[in-house]
């Protein structure tokens, strides 16, 4: 009797009722899962519309003057913080007012930024400082979620933070600055020749051009460190190359196009010829010559950028599928077979077109095989074009660099570790 009463108490207890209810629910769910075939869970039912999650859009701006792999790496990191990357390119007038005259005009900088494979949209004539009006436009018209910048300070002429408003709004994110390069560094490499001129000496642009150095000797390194210009302090890693690489090879029946060159001071002329080359096939393979090869063919003071720096700039281009880091000067039969090259191309605008007249024509083999094609270059720009722009206005760039070098020196002196890649 006592045991029967105890059982009745258990059956009537709230905890037992709750346990029964939970068990019933679990049983019902299991029956539903058995009755409904598994594929149904991945199928949109009639009349049922799942709300799509809006893509996270991030914004990054910059001058992107003398664009280099550091800019590209910043854009890569920014893109990783969202689903779509919108890039604002600062106008020529704004750059001149805040930093001094740009080396490359806006239309060339637009080509460069638009060709970076991590960029989804480009806004021309962006302001140097993000005003409240422009920030509102970014949030409402461009649906920007976050504004991105590197860990190096960006100060206006009056000393205020160019991104203060974005930080105050809680819509700012920071990325890690790429080690060892900046536009100031690159311009500084070319300005070294001016600094080393003998007193009272005079140089015309062509003689100055022959004096440019890329920082591979002790004398240049000493000069660079003494003036604050950091010369070729890039520390290449395999991880960085993997980050820039597409990671995909050509298909078995792919029409592979090959183009080679120095690709020094990667510029809009390079981008446009690569765009045309890529349009001729399914896969674009780019050969990048060694520093030694370039020095032998173009003078002891070239290239300005070293092999790994040039390789990353080319890899960041959306038209490029793969690069050969340190490609041979001559395109051999074995090389054509190894990489299954269908067509070898070359632009009509280059530093030296005399190779067609020489006995040691590097394209003799593909010409004999009938797989060589010359492409009309869309832009009449070479690396020498960029160098001449610096030389012709070197005093302005010298003053601009002196200001920038001071802030760069402070950055490196106060630099602390920032997580990121």
LINGIKA-V131574 format. One record per backbone hydrogen bond with DSSP energy under -0.5 kcal/mol. CO is the residue of the C=O (numbers start at 1). NH is the residue of the N-H. If there is no record, write none. Layout:
co->(CO & CO)
nh->(NH & NH)
This chain:
co->(1 & 2 & 3 & 4 & 5 & 6 & 7 & 8 & 9 & 10 & 13 & 14 & 15 & 16 & 17 & 18 & 19 & 20 & 21 & 22 & 23 & 24 & 25 & 26 & 27 & 28 & 29 & 30 & 31 & 32 & 35 & 37 & 38 & 39 & 40 & 43 & 45 & 47 & 48 & 55 & 56 & 56 & 56 & 57 & 57 & 58 & 59 & 60 & 62 & 64 & 68 & 68 & 69 & 70 & 71 & 72 & 73 & 74 & 75 & 76 & 77 & 78 & 79 & 84 & 84 & 85 & 85 & 86 & 87 & 87 & 88 & 88 & 89 & 91 & 92 & 93 & 94 & 95 & 95 & 105 & 105 & 106 & 107 & 108 & 109 & 110 & 111 & 113 & 115 & 116 & 121 & 122 & 123 & 126 & 129 & 131 & 132 & 133 & 134 & 135 & 136 & 137 & 137 & 138 & 146 & 147 & 148 & 149 & 153 & 154 & 156 & 160 & 161 & 162 & 163 & 164 & 165 & 166 & 167 & 171 & 173 & 175 & 178 & 180 & 182 & 183 & 184 & 185 & 186 & 187 & 188 & 189 & 190 & 191 & 191 & 192 & 194 & 198 & 204 & 204 & 205 & 206 & 207 & 208 & 209 & 217 & 218 & 219 & 220 & 221 & 222 & 223 & 224 & 224 & 228 & 229 & 230 & 234 & 237 & 238 & 239 & 240 & 241 & 251 & 254 & 255 & 255 & 256 & 256 & 257 & 258 & 259 & 261 & 263 & 267 & 267 & 268 & 269 & 270 & 271 & 272 & 273 & 274 & 275 & 277 & 278 & 283 & 283 & 284 & 284 & 284 & 285 & 285 & 286 & 287 & 287 & 288 & 288 & 290 & 291 & 292 & 293 & 294 & 295 & 299 & 306 & 307 & 308 & 309 & 310 & 311 & 312 & 314 & 316 & 317 & 322 & 323 & 324 & 324 & 324 & 327 & 330 & 332 & 333 & 334 & 335 & 336 & 337 & 340 & 343 & 344 & 345 & 346 & 348 & 353 & 354 & 354 & 358 & 359 & 361 & 362 & 363 & 364 & 365 & 366 & 366 & 367 & 371 & 373 & 373 & 375 & 375 & 379 & 382 & 383 & 384 & 385 & 386 & 387 & 388 & 389 & 390 & 391 & 393 & 393 & 394 & 395 & 396 & 397 & 398 & 399 & 400 & 401 & 402 & 403 & 404 & 405 & 406 & 407 & 408 & 409 & 410)
nh->(5 & 6 & 7 & 8 & 9 & 10 & 11 & 12 & 13 & 13 & 17 & 18 & 19 & 20 & 21 & 22 & 23 & 24 & 25 & 26 & 27 & 28 & 29 & 30 & 31 & 32 & 33 & 34 & 35 & 36 & 37 & 40 & 41 & 42 & 43 & 45 & 48 & 49 & 50 & 57 & 58 & 83 & 84 & 145 & 146 & 86 & 148 & 88 & 90 & 67 & 71 & 72 & 73 & 74 & 75 & 76 & 77 & 78 & 79 & 80 & 81 & 81 & 82 & 58 & 86 & 120 & 121 & 60 & 89 & 123 & 62 & 90 & 126 & 95 & 96 & 97 & 98 & 99 & 100 & 108 & 109 & 110 & 111 & 112 & 113 & 114 & 115 & 116 & 318 & 119 & 87 & 124 & 89 & 91 & 131 & 135 & 136 & 137 & 138 & 139 & 140 & 141 & 142 & 144 & 59 & 173 & 61 & 175 & 155 & 162 & 159 & 156 & 164 & 130 & 167 & 168 & 169 & 171 & 170 & 147 & 149 & 151 & 181 & 233 & 186 & 187 & 188 & 189 & 190 & 191 & 192 & 213 & 193 & 194 & 195 & 196 & 197 & 201 & 207 & 208 & 209 & 210 & 211 & 211 & 212 & 221 & 222 & 223 & 224 & 225 & 226 & 227 & 228 & 229 & 230 & 231 & 232 & 236 & 241 & 242 & 243 & 244 & 245 & 254 & 256 & 282 & 283 & 342 & 343 & 285 & 345 & 287 & 289 & 266 & 270 & 271 & 272 & 273 & 274 & 275 & 276 & 277 & 278 & 279 & 280 & 281 & 257 & 285 & 286 & 321 & 322 & 259 & 287 & 324 & 261 & 289 & 326 & 327 & 294 & 295 & 296 & 297 & 298 & 299 & 302 & 310 & 311 & 312 & 313 & 314 & 315 & 316 & 317 & 117 & 320 & 286 & 325 & 288 & 326 & 327 & 290 & 332 & 336 & 337 & 338 & 339 & 341 & 340 & 256 & 258 & 373 & 260 & 375 & 350 & 356 & 357 & 358 & 361 & 361 & 364 & 331 & 367 & 368 & 369 & 370 & 371 & 370 & 344 & 346 & 375 & 348 & 377 & 381 & 386 & 387 & 388 & 389 & 390 & 391 & 392 & 393 & 393 & 394 & 396 & 397 & 398 & 399 & 400 & 401 & 402 & 403 & 404 & 405 & 406 & 407 & 408 & 409 & 410 & 411 & 412 & 413 & 414)
